[in-house]
Amino acid sequence: MSMNATRIDARFAALRQEGRAGLVTFTMAGDPDHATSLAILEKLPQAGADVIELGMAFSDPMSDGPTIQAAGQRALGQGHTLAKTLDMVRSFRKGDDKTPIVLMGYFNPIYVYGTERFLNDAKAAGVDGLIIVDLPPEEDAELCLPALRAGLNFVRLATPTTDDARLPTVLANTSGFVYYVSITGITGMASPDAAKVAGAVDRIRRHTQLPVAVGFGVRTAADAAAIARGADAVVVGSALVATLANSLDASGAPTAATVDAVTAAVSELAAGVRGAR
C-alpha cells in the first residue's frame, strides 16, 4: 500500500544524506508523571534523539522487562491514559514539527479506545507511526492496514528467530523502518553482539529497502556506536528508563535531577552514534 512520505521517511532520508545512523529513544508516556514526562519529551530532540518512541502504558506488557514494566506501572499509578499520551504529542508538536514520534505498546488500550477513533486522533495529534508488539502480520486487518490508510507508518519487529521464509510476511505491510530486536527474550536483559547484529541487518536488507533500526540491550555510548556501524538507527529504551528511575526520590516522585539525567544520557548515546562512522 503506497502512502505519502511521513516525518519518519524524511528523517531517515536526512540521515542518509548525513551519512550516519540515527538515535531512536524510548520513554514511557506519563512516567513518572505527566509534566515531567512531557518536559523530557520536549528536550529529547535537542539532546540528540532523531526519532522518538513513546510508550503507551499498559497493565500487562508481556514483551517488556522489569524496567519498562515498572515505568508503565508508575504512569498508570499517576492516572495516565492513552488520551493523555495523545495530549502529550499534541503539546510537543506546538514546538517541534519535524521530529518523528512513534507510539509503542500493545493493542488492548487502542482496542478499548476504539481503533478508528484512535487512528484519527493520533494522526491529528501529530503521531507518525505505531509499533504494536502483540499484533502479528496475520492480524494486519485489525490495525496495520487501517493505520496505513490513515497515513501512519506501521513499524514491524523482526527478531533473531525471524528466518528468510518468515521475513517477507513480516515485511509485507511494514513502513517507516524495520525494528530489529537484537536479542531473544524481553527488553533490557542482555547485551547484543554487534557482529551478529550487522549480519542480521544485512540479511533483512536483502528483503527490503526500508531502514533497519536495532534495539534491545543497548545501554552505553560504546554499545550504541558498535551497533550504529551496521544499522540505520540504534534504539535505546530500558537504559533511559532506568536512568529516570534512578533519579526519583524514595517515594517514586521526580527530583530536580530527573529531566537533566535523562537528557544527559541521551546526549552521551547520541555522541556514540554520531561518532560511529
C-alpha positions as CSV (number, residue, x, y, z in Angstrom):
1,M,0.0,0.0,0.0
2,S,1.5,3.3,-1.1
3,M,1.3,6.4,1.2
4,N,2.7,9.9,1.3
5,A,6.1,10.5,2.8
6,T,6.0,10.8,6.6
7,R,8.3,12.6,9.1
8,I,9.9,9.2,9.6
9,D,10.7,8.9,5.9
10,A,12.0,12.4,5.8
11,R,14.2,11.9,8.9
12,F,15.8,8.7,7.6
13,A,16.4,10.4,4.2
14,A,18.2,13.2,6.1
15,L,20.3,10.7,8.0
16,R,21.3,9.0,4.7
17,Q,22.4,12.4,3.4
18,E,24.4,13.0,6.6
19,G,26.0,9.5,6.2
20,R,25.2,8.4,9.7
21,A,23.0,6.2,11.8
22,G,20.1,7.7,13.8
23,L,19.3,7.5,17.5
24,V,15.8,6.3,18.4
25,T,14.9,6.9,22.1
26,F,12.2,5.3,24.1
27,T,10.5,6.8,27.1
28,M,7.2,5.8,28.7
29,A,4.5,8.5,28.4
30,G,3.4,9.6,31.9
31,D,6.5,8.3,33.7
32,P,7.0,9.4,36.4
33,D,4.1,11.9,35.9
34,H,2.6,13.8,33.0
35,A,4.5,17.1,33.5
36,T,7.9,15.5,33.9
37,S,7.4,13.1,31.0
38,L,6.4,16.0,28.8
39,A,9.4,18.0,29.8
40,I,11.7,15.1,28.9
41,L,9.9,14.6,25.6
42,E,10.3,18.2,24.6
43,K,14.1,18.1,25.3
44,L,14.8,14.8,23.6
45,P,15.5,16.3,20.1
46,Q,17.9,18.9,21.4
47,A,19.7,16.2,23.3
48,G,20.2,14.2,20.1
49,A,17.2,11.9,19.6
50,D,16.5,11.6,15.8
51,V,13.3,9.6,16.3
52,I,11.2,9.3,19.5
53,E,9.4,6.2,20.6
54,L,6.7,7.0,23.2
55,G,5.5,4.1,25.3
56,M,1.7,3.6,25.8
57,A,1.4,2.4,29.4
58,F,-0.4,-1.0,29.7
59,S,-1.1,-3.2,32.7
60,D,0.2,-6.4,31.1
61,P,3.3,-5.6,29.0
62,M,4.4,-9.1,28.1
63,S,7.4,-8.2,25.9
64,D,8.9,-5.8,28.4
65,G,11.5,-6.4,31.1
66,P,11.1,-5.2,34.7
67,T,12.5,-1.7,34.0
68,I,9.9,-0.8,31.4
69,Q,7.1,-2.7,33.3
70,A,7.9,-0.5,36.3
71,A,7.7,2.6,34.2
72,G,4.3,1.6,32.9
73,Q,3.1,1.0,36.4
74,R,4.4,4.4,37.6
75,A,2.5,6.1,34.7
76,L,-0.7,4.1,35.4
77,G,-0.4,4.9,39.1
78,Q,-0.4,8.6,38.2
79,G,-3.7,8.1,36.2
80,H,-2.0,8.2,32.8
81,T,-4.2,7.2,29.9
82,L,-3.9,6.8,26.1
83,A,-5.8,10.1,25.7
84,K,-3.2,11.8,27.9
85,T,-0.5,10.3,25.7
86,L,-2.0,11.9,22.7
87,D,-2.3,15.1,24.6
88,M,1.5,14.9,25.2
89,V,2.1,14.5,21.5
90,R,-0.2,17.5,20.7
91,S,1.8,19.6,23.2
92,F,5.1,18.5,21.8
93,R,4.0,19.4,18.2
94,K,3.5,23.1,19.3
95,G,7.2,23.4,19.4
96,D,8.5,20.7,17.1
97,D,7.0,19.8,13.7
98,K,9.9,17.8,12.4
99,T,11.0,15.1,14.9
100,P,9.1,11.8,14.2
101,I,7.1,10.3,17.1
102,V,6.2,6.6,17.1
103,L,3.8,5.2,19.7
104,M,4.9,1.8,21.0
105,G,2.9,-0.7,23.0
106,Y,0.1,-3.2,22.9
107,F,-3.2,-3.4,21.1
108,N,-5.5,-3.6,24.1
109,P,-5.5,0.1,25.0
110,I,-6.2,1.0,21.3
111,Y,-9.0,-1.5,21.1
112,V,-10.6,-0.1,24.2
113,Y,-10.2,3.5,22.9
114,G,-11.7,2.5,19.6
115,T,-9.4,1.7,16.6
116,E,-10.8,4.2,14.1
117,R,-11.1,7.0,16.7
118,F,-7.6,6.3,17.9
119,L,-6.1,6.5,14.4
120,N,-7.9,9.7,13.7
121,D,-6.9,11.3,17.0
122,A,-3.3,10.0,16.7
123,K,-2.9,11.5,13.2
124,A,-4.4,14.8,14.3
125,A,-2.2,14.9,17.4
126,G,1.0,14.6,15.2
127,V,1.8,10.9,15.7
128,D,3.8,9.4,12.8
129,G,3.9,5.7,13.4
130,L,3.0,2.8,15.5
131,I,4.8,-0.2,16.9
132,I,2.3,-2.7,18.3
133,V,4.2,-5.7,19.6
134,D,1.4,-8.2,20.1
135,L,-0.2,-7.9,16.6
136,P,1.4,-10.4,14.1
137,P,1.1,-9.9,10.3
138,E,-1.8,-12.3,10.3
139,E,-3.8,-9.7,12.2
140,D,-3.0,-6.8,9.8
141,A,-6.7,-6.1,9.1
142,E,-7.1,-5.2,12.8
143,L,-4.8,-2.1,12.9
144,C,-1.9,-2.2,10.4
145,L,-3.9,-1.7,7.2
146,P,-6.3,0.9,8.8
147,A,-3.2,2.7,10.1
148,L,-1.6,2.8,6.7
149,R,-4.8,4.2,5.2
150,A,-4.8,6.9,7.9
151,G,-1.3,7.9,6.9
152,L,0.6,6.4,9.8
153,N,3.6,4.2,9.4
154,F,3.3,0.7,10.9
155,V,6.7,-0.4,12.1
156,R,7.2,-4.2,12.5
157,L,9.6,-6.1,14.7
158,A,12.0,-8.7,13.3
159,T,13.9,-11.0,15.7
160,P,16.8,-13.4,15.5
161,T,14.3,-16.2,15.1
162,T,12.6,-14.5,12.0
163,D,14.0,-16.6,9.2
164,D,14.1,-15.9,5.5
165,A,10.9,-17.8,4.9
166,R,9.1,-15.6,7.5
167,L,10.6,-12.3,6.7
168,P,8.5,-11.5,3.6
169,T,5.4,-11.9,5.6
170,V,6.7,-9.7,8.4
171,L,7.8,-7.0,5.9
172,A,4.7,-7.1,3.6
173,N,2.9,-4.1,5.2
174,T,5.8,-2.6,7.2
175,S,6.6,1.0,6.6
176,G,8.8,3.7,8.0
177,F,11.5,1.4,9.3
178,V,12.1,-2.2,10.4
179,Y,12.8,-2.6,14.1
180,Y,15.3,-5.5,14.6
181,V,15.1,-6.9,18.1
182,S,18.8,-7.9,18.6
183,I,18.3,-10.5,21.3
184,T,15.6,-13.1,22.1
185,G,13.6,-12.5,25.2
186,I,12.3,-9.4,27.0
187,T,13.7,-5.9,26.9
188,G,16.7,-4.8,28.8
189,M,18.0,-8.2,29.9
190,A,21.1,-8.8,27.8
191,S,23.6,-7.1,25.5
192,P,23.7,-7.5,21.7
193,D,26.6,-8.9,19.8
194,A,27.5,-6.2,17.2
195,A,28.9,-8.6,14.7
196,K,25.9,-10.9,14.8
197,V,23.6,-7.8,14.6
198,A,25.4,-6.5,11.5
199,G,24.9,-9.9,9.8
200,A,21.3,-9.9,10.7
201,V,20.8,-6.4,9.4
202,D,22.4,-7.3,6.1
203,R,20.0,-10.3,5.8
204,I,17.0,-8.1,6.4
205,R,18.2,-5.6,3.8
206,R,18.2,-8.3,1.2
207,H,14.4,-8.4,1.7
208,T,13.6,-4.6,2.0
209,Q,14.6,-1.1,1.1
210,L,13.4,0.2,4.5
211,P,15.9,1.4,7.1
212,V,16.7,-1.1,9.8
213,A,16.8,0.2,13.4
214,V,18.3,-2.1,16.1
215,G,17.2,-2.2,19.7
216,F,17.0,-4.3,22.9
217,G,20.1,-4.4,25.2
218,V,21.8,-1.2,24.1
219,R,23.0,0.6,27.2
220,T,26.1,2.6,26.7
221,A,27.5,5.0,24.1
222,A,30.0,2.3,23.2
223,D,27.2,-0.2,22.7
224,A,25.4,2.4,20.5
225,A,28.5,3.1,18.5
226,A,29.1,-0.6,17.8
227,I,25.5,-1.2,16.7
228,A,25.4,2.1,14.6
229,R,28.3,0.8,12.4
230,G,26.0,-1.9,11.0
231,A,22.5,-0.4,11.3
232,D,20.5,2.6,10.1
233,A,19.5,3.5,13.6
234,V,20.0,2.4,17.2
235,V,17.1,2.2,19.6
236,V,17.7,2.7,23.3
237,G,14.9,2.3,25.9
238,S,15.5,0.4,29.1
239,A,18.7,2.2,29.8
240,L,17.0,5.6,29.6
241,V,14.0,4.4,31.7
242,A,16.5,3.1,34.3
243,T,18.3,6.4,34.3
244,L,14.9,8.1,35.0
245,A,14.0,5.6,37.7
246,N,17.4,6.1,39.5
247,S,16.7,9.9,39.6
248,L,13.4,9.6,41.5
249,D,13.1,10.1,45.3
250,A,12.2,7.3,47.7
251,S,8.5,7.7,47.1
252,G,9.0,7.5,43.3
253,A,8.4,11.2,42.7
254,P,10.6,13.2,40.3
255,T,13.5,15.3,41.6
256,A,15.2,18.4,40.3
257,A,17.7,16.0,38.6
258,T,15.2,13.8,36.7
259,V,14.9,15.7,33.4
260,D,18.6,16.5,33.1
261,A,19.6,12.9,34.0
262,V,17.6,11.5,31.0
263,T,18.7,14.2,28.6
264,A,22.4,13.9,29.6
265,A,22.1,10.1,28.9
266,V,20.6,10.8,25.5
267,S,23.4,13.3,24.7
268,E,26.0,10.7,25.6
269,L,24.3,8.0,23.4
270,A,23.9,10.4,20.5
271,A,27.6,11.2,20.7
272,G,28.4,7.5,20.4
273,V,26.1,7.1,17.4
274,R,27.4,10.1,15.6
275,G,31.0,9.1,16.2
276,A,30.5,5.6,14.8
277,R,31.3,6.3,11.2
